[in-house]
């Protein structure tokens, strides 16, 4: 494995590492999923952005040392999902996902993946946006996703997420509230 190059600082001191449960197996963010990306997310004090500084391992390449497009889409989708949870304190289900691939993303090179809210259409629908920047702070990919928004209470009523995981999400939301 080649040495990881790091991206220019986005004043990381202004960002707080978000809590993440070890009780789930998410491909994007679970630390216990050895086949997954194991992304870590941070937010700022304004709680208007989530960020992950990440270096994509070689096993997620497409051609040579370029990151596979499906992985790029997953990075963006994960950031947008965390953005909705942290910024709006809502869970989402994506209705659409649009990705613009602007320039290649290379494995073992640190990137910055961002997720934020672009527009809230109603209490049940929003448009999320994601962006990936390279070490030169150039945008490599961007995305938007029309999402359905769900409160924790609605998800509980739907009985599609187990109570243990919902408790962990409640804990994250409480943590985010304490940052402000």
N, C-alpha and C positions, 0 to 999 in steps of 0.2 A: 504494500500500500504506500502511495506517495505521501509526502508531507502535506498537511493541510495549510492552505494559504488563508489568511484572515482578511475580512472586509474592513474598510474604514469604519471608525467608530460612529455610531448614531447616538453618542453620549449615553452609553448603556447605563450609566449611573442614574439616569432619569427613569429607568424601567425596573419594575419589580417582578421577580419570578412568581408565576401563578402556581397555586397548589394543583397537584394532579394526583389522583388516587392510584394506588397500585392494585386496585380491586377489579380492574376491567382489562380487556384484551384488545383495545382499539388498535388497528393497523397504523394509524397516524401518530398517536400520542402515548400509547401505553409503554411504560418502561419494562414491563414484563413480557411483552410480545417480541421475542427474539427475531422473528421474521419481519417485523414492522420497522417503521421509520424512527420511532421513539423521539418525536419532536418535543421540545420544551417551549412554553410560551410565556411571554412577559407582557405587561401593560404599563402605561404611563399613568401619572397622577390624575390626568384629565379623564382617564378611562374611555378614550375615543379611538384606541388603536391597540391591536395585539400584534406582537412581533415574535418571530422565532429566528434566531441565528442558527444556521444549520449547514452541515456539509453532507451531501448525499454520498453514501458509500458506493463503491464500485459495483456491487451486485444489482444496483438499480439503473444500470446504464442501458442505453439503446445501442447506437453505434459507438464503437471505441470507448471514449471516455465522456460521451454526451449522455446526460440524464434522459431516460425514457420519457416520452410525452405523457404517458399515463401517470407516471410518478409526479411530474410537474403539475398535472391536474389535481392529483391527490394532495400535494403540498398546499396548493391554493384553496382547495375545498376544506381542508382541515383548518387553515387559518381563518377562513370565513365562518366556519362553525364555532370556533373558539371566540371569534369576534362577536357573534350574536349572543353567546352565553355570557360573556364578560360585559359587553357594552350595553346590551338590552336586557340582560338577565332572562333570556328566552332560549328555548331549545328550538332547533330548526329541522325541517326536512326540505331538501333541495327539490325544487320543481324543475329548474333548468340550471345548466352550468355552461357558460361560454368562456373559452380560453383563447387568448391571443398569444401565440408563441412569437416573440420578437427577436430574440437571439439565443443561441445555444447556452445551456447551463451545463457546466462540466462537473463531473464527480470530483470529490475530495477538494473542492473549492468552496469556501464559506460563502453563503448567500444570506440575504435577509428576506424573510417571507412575512408579509403583512396582511392583516385582515381588518376590515372596518365596515361600517354601515354606510351605504351610499344614499339610500332613500327608504323611508318607512311609508309604505302605501296605506296601511291600515293596521289595526291592532293584531291582525292575523297574517299580514304579508309585508315583506321588505325585500329590498335589493341589497345584497352584500357585494363588496368588492375585495379582490385580493391582488397583490403585486409581489413580484420577486425581483430583487435587485442583486447585481453582482458586486464584486469587491471594488469596482470603480463607481459604484452608486448609479449604475446604468440599469434601466428597467429591462428585464429579460423576458418576462411573461406577466400578463395581467388577466384578470378574470372578473366576471360578474355572475351572480347567481340570484335568480328569483326564488325566494324561500317562503315556506309556510312557517309562521311563528306559533310556538306553543308555550304556555305558562307551565310551570312545574305542576300546578294543580290539574291542568288539562291532561298532561302526560300521565299523571297518577290515575286519573279516571279512565284513560285509554288502556291502562295496564299493559303497555308495550315495553316498559323499562322496569327492571326490578327495583324494589324499594331501597336496597343497599346502594345501588348506583345513584338513585335519586337523592339519597342522603348525602352522598359525596358531592353531587352537584350543588345541593343546598349549602354545603360547607364552603365550596368555592365562591358562591355568590356572597356569602357572609364575609369571606376573606376580602373580596373585591370591595365590598362596602366599607371595610375598615381602612382601605388605602386612601380614600378621599380626604 
